[in-house]
Amino acid sequence: MSQTILITGWCWFIGSNFLNRYVPRYPDITWINLDALTYAGKQTNILPDIQLSQNYIFVQCDIRDINAVRKVYETYPITDCIHFAAESHVDNSIKNPTLFLETNIIGTANLLNCHRDFGCKRFHYISTDEVYGDLPLDRPDIKFLYDTPLHPHSPYSTSKAGGDMLVQAYGRTYGLDYTISRCSNNYGPNQDVEKLIPRSISLLQSGQQIQIYGKGENVRDWIHVDDHNDGVWTIFTKAPSWSIYNLGGNNEKTNNEIAQLLCHLMQKNPTDWITYVTDRPGHDRRYAIDYSKTTQDLGREPKIVFEKGLEETVKWYTT
Ligand SMILES: NC(=O)c1ccc[n+]([C@@H]2O[C@H](COP(=O)([O-])OP(=O)(O)OC[C@H]3O[C@@H](n4cnc5c(N)ncnc54)[C@H](O)[C@@H]3O)[C@@H](O)[C@H]2O)c1
């Protein structure tokens, strides 16, 4: 039977990178691309050749609308789903938590209900390391494992954890075949300027200082978006049913280190070009993810060296 994969949330950062990498490699798969085109969705992020491909269909649809989602499942012979679509910015979730619950939990439930009712196969959920909560700054020896209990802190991470647990509940209750990937912070081309790296590049480019929350000591593990998506594809195609895998870059950096690296790449003196602003409420201290199970079971390792990836990212935004 031929494969028709529904990809949600394809139009902006991670989803568009996924399609640009995988549609050309798999011409026998029909790719249905579902996106509401929120402020974070832009069709032009999909390469023109892909937009013209015979095996590629775009559907504008809001996953919060169950009737619209059901219509997509009625119209196309969907076999599998890779679910990227989400409200994804922590600061926005602090301003409007309800939107995050509607999109990330109810929207996920709408897709799961259709996936179950139409007897589809695999459902892959794009989760995040933020569902685990955070780690103390003075314990560099500990990391999140795939079976670390979920303990999210922000409205964003709580809504993602809600989606994550709902997927597991549908596996247990209805036997729905799922896989889940929990990935660390992504960087690369096409990311919205609301996120730390593109925002900082954009500020420097327009002659303004990089703004860092609090003291800049918060730690994130950065992974290139290509490595994230190659990990997603490996898990989606190779992992056993009902399994959860972590994806990380083995590349922990404080926000201060990121700001300094960006100043260096853009030939600015960090002393003059970094300023500190009021901290984000409830700001998670450190994320660090142990992805050794992914490497052991599936042979998956990130490939892109951070300093090189960041240099190329700066070039992409500035030229
Ligand atoms: N960015 C990261 O560092 C990171 C890390 C780990 C996991 N994730 C997860 O990866 C996924 C993609 O993240 P991103 O950074 O590309 O997000 P993004 O905000 O850049 O893009 C989200 C996409 O979802 C679409 N969307 C939003 N609400 C929708 C709705 N109601 N119906 C249909 N489409 C809708 C938007 O139009 C957009 O195309 C998310 O699930 C996010 O939680 C992101």
PDBQT file of the ligand as one rigid body, heavy atoms in Angstrom, charges set to zero:
ROOT
HETATM    1  N1  LIG A 401      12.259  25.371  18.154  1.00  0.00    +0.000 N 
HETATM    2  C1  LIG A 401      12.827  24.523  19.009  1.00  0.00    +0.000 C 
HETATM    3  O1  LIG A 401      13.930  24.742  19.508  1.00  0.00    +0.000 OA
HETATM    4  C2  LIG A 401      12.105  23.227  19.360  1.00  0.00    +0.000 A 
HETATM    5  C3  LIG A 401      12.769  22.267  20.135  1.00  0.00    +0.000 A 
HETATM    6  C4  LIG A 401      12.119  21.061  20.427  1.00  0.00    +0.000 A 
HETATM    7  C5  LIG A 401      10.839  20.842  19.935  1.00  0.00    +0.000 A 
HETATM    8  N2  LIG A 401      10.199  21.795  19.214  1.00  0.00    +0.000 N 
HETATM    9  C6  LIG A 401       8.857  21.510  18.675  1.00  0.00    +0.000 C 
HETATM   10  O2  LIG A 401       8.971  21.429  17.260  1.00  0.00    +0.000 OA
HETATM   11  C7  LIG A 401       7.753  21.835  16.634  1.00  0.00    +0.000 C 
HETATM   12  C8  LIG A 401       8.023  22.921  15.618  1.00  0.00    +0.000 C 
HETATM   13  O3  LIG A 401       8.658  24.024  16.284  1.00  0.00    +0.000 OA
HETATM   14  P1  LIG A 401       9.083  25.336  15.489  1.00  0.00    +0.000 P 
HETATM   15  O4  LIG A 401      10.140  25.999  16.285  1.00  0.00    +0.000 OA
HETATM   16  O5  LIG A 401       9.300  25.007  14.048  1.00  0.00    +0.000 OA
HETATM   17  O6  LIG A 401       7.724  26.172  15.641  1.00  0.00    +0.000 OA
HETATM   18  P2  LIG A 401       7.247  27.446  14.828  1.00  0.00    +0.000 P 
HETATM   19  O7  LIG A 401       6.440  28.250  15.814  1.00  0.00    +0.000 OA
HETATM   20  O8  LIG A 401       8.363  28.082  14.100  1.00  0.00    +0.000 OA
HETATM   21  O9  LIG A 401       6.246  26.808  13.755  1.00  0.00    +0.000 OA
HETATM   22  C9  LIG A 401       5.035  26.228  14.152  1.00  0.00    +0.000 C 
HETATM   23  C10 LIG A 401       4.202  25.912  12.914  1.00  0.00    +0.000 C 
HETATM   24  O10 LIG A 401       2.936  25.402  13.392  1.00  0.00    +0.000 OA
HETATM   25  C11 LIG A 401       1.877  26.084  12.707  1.00  0.00    +0.000 C 
HETATM   26  N3  LIG A 401       0.724  26.180  13.599  1.00  0.00    +0.000 N 
HETATM   27  C12 LIG A 401       0.638  26.860  14.782  1.00  0.00    +0.000 A 
HETATM   28  N4  LIG A 401      -0.617  26.744  15.277  1.00  0.00    +0.000 NA
HETATM   29  C13 LIG A 401      -1.323  25.948  14.397  1.00  0.00    +0.000 A 
HETATM   30  C14 LIG A 401      -2.657  25.467  14.343  1.00  0.00    +0.000 A 
HETATM   31  N5  LIG A 401      -3.535  25.791  15.299  1.00  0.00    +0.000 N 
HETATM   32  N6  LIG A 401      -3.021  24.670  13.318  1.00  0.00    +0.000 NA
HETATM   33  C15 LIG A 401      -2.142  24.342  12.347  1.00  0.00    +0.000 A 
HETATM   34  N7  LIG A 401      -0.867  24.800  12.307  1.00  0.00    +0.000 NA
HETATM   35  C16 LIG A 401      -0.457  25.585  13.330  1.00  0.00    +0.000 A 
HETATM   36  C17 LIG A 401       2.450  27.470  12.367  1.00  0.00    +0.000 C 
HETATM   37  O11 LIG A 401       1.759  28.098  11.289  1.00  0.00    +0.000 OA
HETATM   38  C18 LIG A 401       3.907  27.128  12.029  1.00  0.00    +0.000 C 
HETATM   39  O12 LIG A 401       4.045  26.755  10.662  1.00  0.00    +0.000 OA
HETATM   40  C19 LIG A 401       6.835  22.271  17.779  1.00  0.00    +0.000 C 
HETATM   41  O13 LIG A 401       5.987  21.194  18.095  1.00  0.00    +0.000 OA
HETATM   42  C20 LIG A 401       7.793  22.563  18.946  1.00  0.00    +0.000 C 
HETATM   43  O14 LIG A 401       7.149  22.371  20.181  1.00  0.00    +0.000 OA
HETATM   44  C21 LIG A 401      10.807  22.985  18.904  1.00  0.00    +0.000 A 
ENDROOT
TORSDOF 0
